Every structure is written in structure tokens, then in C-alpha cells.
Amino acid sequence: MFIGAQVSLYPMTSDFVNVIMSSLKALDPYRDKLRIETDDISTLMVGAPEPLFDALRDLFACAARQPDHVTMHVTLSRGCPGEPDDPICRCETLTRAQGLSLSERKAKAEEAVRAAPALGIVVDVQFSLYVLGQDRHMDEIYGCIDFLKNSGTFLRSKNFCTRLRGDAGAVFETLCQAFLRFGPAEGHVTIDMTASANSPSTR
């Protein structure tokens, strides 16, 4: 399986270069667990979902500790049939998810969010989950929505997406569980998400 994310960070400040470069240092602990490639538009991270979402969380949290408004756009994908398998993407959670009922997967997802570390940084996220290549994909999406409403990070539904708000630890764990637990374990699942912190619009 191939699991990865294309990530772009947007600090709303004239000192954006310093914010981006200093925030990228938050990825250093993950460089032996993920393949990380940066160019002038985005950063590609390839690897198992747990370190991948931890790296996304820490990257955004580092930028959000600055006082300025910052956003991050991420496109995540697992199981794309057009990508080659990569051993670095091995994920025991996906393997164990095979054969579990939807209700069992929702319960495990909620448990994981409750155990997430608190970072002391409030973030807002909107995201969409896409379960591709199967007939009953809406069953998985409705199951995910039920999980989100019980996650403690649910803010509201919007057209085509869901809003989350809360501590960065819980919010990014919610995203990780949505990505891991819904859709077939070997199937193609994607997430499109935008994170925001320190927005003047919410003050």
C-alpha cells in the first residue's frame, strides 16, 4: 500500500519564510519514519498513518504557536491503485481493522481520540473524506460522520465537508481515525483538509 500527504503551509505574515522554515524543524523527529520531500509548492510525506498524522500535527502546531493567522492545506491518500506499494507505509491498524464491524471501528476511533495528547493550541479544520471504488461508500461516510459527532471535536456540518474545532492533539487524532477506520482496509481513501489557527475572523 502507498500512504502519503501533500502539504502546503500558509502563514499570513510578511515573515512567512521564517515561520515556514522554523516549522519544518518539527518534522525532524519523523525523518526516520517518513519519506519527506519538499519543493517550492508543497511537502510530500509518505509513511504509516500514525507518524504521518503526528508529523502533520506537530508541523501545524509549531506554526500556530506564532501569533499570526496560519493555514495548512493537506491532500491525503491511502491505497491508490496508481501508486506502487511502499514498505514504509506498513500499517498494523489497517490490517487489524479488516473484519471489524462499522460499530466496532467507530468505538475504537472514539477511544483513540479520548487518549490523544493535549497540545494547548486550538485549531479549526474543515475536511472531506472520500471512499473510492466501492458501491456502498456512503455507509462508510455516514459511519464516519457518526464518529465525528461523538469525537468531542465536531463543530458543525457544511456542504461537502465537516468542521472540527479543538485542541490540536484531539483534532489531528480525529482526522487520523477518520482516515484509518472508514473505507475498506485495502481500499482507496482520500481526505482533503484545511487547518486554520489564530484567524482574526473568529475573534
ABEGO torsion letter per residue (X at the ends): XBBBBBBBBBBBBAAAAAAAAAAAAAAAAAAAABBBBBBAABBBBBEBAAAAAAAAAAAAAAAAABABBBBBBBBBBBGBAABBBBAAABBAAAAAABGBBAAAAAAAAAAAAAABBBAGBBBBBBBBBBBBGBAAAAAAAAAAAAAAAAAGABABBBBGBBBBBEBAAAAAAAAAAAAAABEBAABBBBBBBBBBBGBAAAX
